């Protein structure tokens, strides 16, 4: 696993920890329970060490279940999340 989310519940932001080779891109897609894309992010990795990133701007999403899809190169992973009050 190249990334992890600090908590599977979120309110207005997601905190990610990841370890991806320098110079690679980390891409994230947040989908609602119907499969619609709600938010995307892309970040170029600046160093070899483990990094933390806070994905902000999720205030306006409705409460409910979401799927986070993270990828870098050919590696992909999915996580189930819940937006709550």
Backbone bond lengths (Angstrom), bond angles and torsions (degrees), N, CA, C in turn:
res aa  C-N    CA-C-N  psi(-1)  N-CA   C-N-CA  omega(-1)  CA-C   N-CA-C  phi
1 X - - - 1.438 - - 1.530 108.40 -
2 X 1.317 117.20 130.33 1.453 121.01 -177.35 1.526 112.77 -100.51
3 X 1.354 117.37 -7.91 1.460 120.21 179.54 1.520 110.43 -148.14
4 X 1.332 114.58 157.25 1.452 119.19 172.96 1.516 108.78 -146.85
5 X 1.320 114.49 150.78 1.451 121.82 178.35 1.521 106.99 -98.37
6 X 1.321 116.30 135.51 1.467 120.57 -178.12 1.526 111.55 -58.39
7 X 1.341 117.54 -37.25 1.459 121.61 -179.83 1.523 108.79 -147.42
8 X 1.330 117.01 144.43 1.465 119.85 179.00 1.527 111.46 -81.83
9 X 1.335 117.39 -2.72 1.463 122.80 173.38 1.514 108.81 -109.74
10 X 1.341 117.07 140.33 1.457 119.56 177.14 1.525 109.53 -141.70
11 X 1.333 114.86 161.92 1.461 120.81 178.53 1.526 109.46 -116.18
12 X 1.332 116.86 -60.86 1.464 119.89 -178.51 1.528 113.40 -131.43
13 X 1.337 117.45 -1.96 1.470 121.18 -179.33 1.526 109.89 -157.04
14 X 1.327 115.05 156.01 1.469 122.15 175.29 1.519 108.41 -115.47
15 X 1.315 117.06 133.99 1.463 121.24 175.94 1.519 107.91 -104.41
16 X 1.325 115.60 121.01 1.461 122.39 -178.24 1.521 109.94 -113.79
17 X 1.321 116.01 144.70 1.462 122.96 168.55 1.519 105.92 -119.33
18 X 1.321 116.91 133.48 1.460 118.67 -178.72 1.514 111.58 -146.71
19 X 1.319 113.19 157.32 1.450 121.96 178.44 1.521 106.83 -132.56
20 X 1.306 115.58 98.27 1.463 123.08 -176.06 1.529 106.92 -129.00
21 X 1.340 118.28 141.91 1.472 119.91 179.98 1.536 113.24 -56.52
22 X 1.320 115.81 143.13 1.467 122.71 179.19 1.523 110.72 -54.34
23 X 1.320 116.06 139.91 1.457 121.65 177.99 1.525 114.08 88.50
24 X 1.338 117.60 -12.22 1.465 121.13 178.30 1.525 109.85 -84.02
25 X 1.320 115.99 164.13 1.452 121.89 175.92 1.516 109.70 -105.67
26 X 1.310 116.19 137.96 1.456 122.36 171.69 1.523 106.02 -104.19
27 X 1.323 116.58 124.36 1.457 121.64 179.95 1.517 109.35 -114.35
28 X 1.315 115.87 139.81 1.454 120.96 178.64 1.514 110.65 -131.66
29 X 1.325 115.68 139.28 1.463 122.48 176.01 1.523 106.54 -130.16
30 X 1.312 116.09 127.75 1.454 122.02 177.15 1.521 107.90 -108.85
31 X 1.345 115.75 119.72 1.464 121.47 -177.64 1.522 110.23 -116.42
32 X 1.339 115.60 146.91 1.460 118.84 176.44 1.526 109.83 -80.94
33 X 1.329 116.46 -177.89 1.467 120.09 -175.30 1.531 113.46 -69.87
34 X 1.336 117.71 -9.59 1.472 121.44 175.77 1.529 111.59 -95.46
35 X 1.335 116.97 -4.53 1.459 121.53 179.03 1.517 114.42 92.76
36 X 1.335 117.56 4.23 1.468 121.17 178.35 1.521 110.30 -78.48
37 X 1.327 116.36 138.96 1.460 121.57 178.92 1.528 108.68 -74.10
38 X 1.322 116.25 123.37 1.464 122.74 -178.77 1.525 112.54 -101.71
39 X 1.320 116.91 -33.21 1.449 121.44 -178.36 1.522 109.40 -159.68
40 X 1.327 115.89 149.29 1.460 121.15 176.66 1.521 109.27 -134.52
41 X 1.314 115.83 156.13 1.465 121.20 174.35 1.519 108.64 -148.64
42 X 1.340 114.14 153.14 1.460 120.49 175.39 1.518 106.57 -142.61
43 X 1.319 115.80 133.06 1.460 120.55 -176.70 1.526 109.41 -136.96
44 X 1.329 115.80 129.30 1.461 120.41 175.06 1.521 107.91 -85.37
45 X 1.324 115.84 131.75 1.452 121.46 -176.57 1.528 109.59 -81.74
46 X 1.335 115.35 127.24 1.460 121.09 -173.87 1.520 114.06 -94.93
47 X 1.345 117.97 -20.76 1.460 118.57 -177.53 1.526 110.62 -143.44
48 X 1.319 116.02 168.83 1.467 122.80 -178.57 1.529 112.80 -80.70
49 X 1.319 117.21 -19.10 1.466 119.91 -175.94 1.527 111.15 -78.04
50 X 1.334 115.46 166.42 1.460 120.59 177.92 1.527 108.78 -65.49
51 X 1.326 116.20 134.51 1.453 121.09 -178.22 1.514 110.88 -118.75
52 X 1.326 115.17 159.70 1.456 122.53 174.09 1.514 108.18 -117.90
53 X 1.317 116.21 144.65 1.459 121.56 179.48 1.519 108.33 -141.82
54 X 1.325 116.84 136.13 1.454 121.52 175.76 1.520 108.28 -107.93
55 X 1.319 115.74 116.12 1.469 123.21 179.89 1.516 106.29 -88.95
56 X 1.324 116.00 105.19 1.456 121.50 -176.37 1.528 111.19 -100.03
57 X 1.325 115.55 179.14 1.459 120.96 176.94 1.515 113.84 84.76
58 X 1.320 117.39 22.53 1.462 120.65 -177.80 1.530 112.04 -102.85
59 X 1.345 116.96 12.39 1.467 122.24 -178.89 1.520 112.71 -58.55
60 X 1.313 116.88 -42.31 1.464 121.69 -171.06 1.524 114.24 -79.38
61 X 1.313 117.61 -6.05 1.466 119.45 178.72 1.523 109.84 -71.49
62 X 1.333 117.51 142.49 1.468 119.33 177.32 1.529 110.99 -70.35
63 X 1.325 115.18 156.29 1.456 120.45 176.80 1.522 109.58 -65.39
64 X 1.333 117.20 145.64 1.450 120.66 178.08 1.514 112.56 150.42
65 X 1.339 114.99 -163.87 1.470 122.48 -177.55 1.525 110.22 -94.12
66 X 1.339 114.77 141.98 1.464 122.10 -179.38 1.524 109.31 -137.16
67 X 1.331 114.66 159.60 1.461 121.67 172.93 1.521 107.71 -119.67
68 X 1.320 115.80 128.49 1.452 121.74 176.11 1.520 107.89 -102.68
69 X 1.326 116.22 123.96 1.463 122.25 177.13 1.522 107.97 -112.07
70 X 1.315 116.49 118.07 1.460 122.49 178.43 1.522 109.42 -113.10
71 X 1.329 115.92 141.22 1.461 118.92 178.18 1.526 110.24 -148.25
72 X 1.311 114.19 152.31 1.471 122.50 168.38 1.512 105.50 -150.35
73 X 1.328 115.81 120.82 1.461 120.01 -174.76 1.520 109.89 60.89
74 X 1.321 117.00 -129.38 1.469 121.91 179.95 1.527 112.95 -89.05
75 X 1.319 117.55 -8.47 1.470 121.05 -179.79 1.522 110.21 -81.96
76 X 1.326 115.80 131.32 1.458 121.50 177.91 1.517 109.59 -135.63
77 X 1.313 115.52 151.86 1.454 120.48 173.56 1.523 109.15 -150.64
78 X 1.330 114.80 152.58 1.460 121.13 179.52 1.518 109.12 -126.88
79 X 1.332 115.11 145.46 1.457 121.28 177.26 1.516 108.89 -138.02
80 X 1.316 115.73 142.76 1.460 121.45 175.01 1.520 108.30 -91.14
81 X 1.340 115.37 133.99 1.452 122.00 -178.95 1.522 110.42 -130.60
82 X 1.325 116.11 163.75 1.461 121.72 176.92 1.524 108.35 -132.71
83 X 1.350 115.35 127.29 1.466 119.32 172.07 1.508 106.24 -91.61
84 X 1.338 115.97 128.73 1.443 119.87 -176.86 1.524 111.38 -133.52
85 X 1.301 115.42 175.27 1.466 122.06 -178.27 1.512 110.08 -71.46
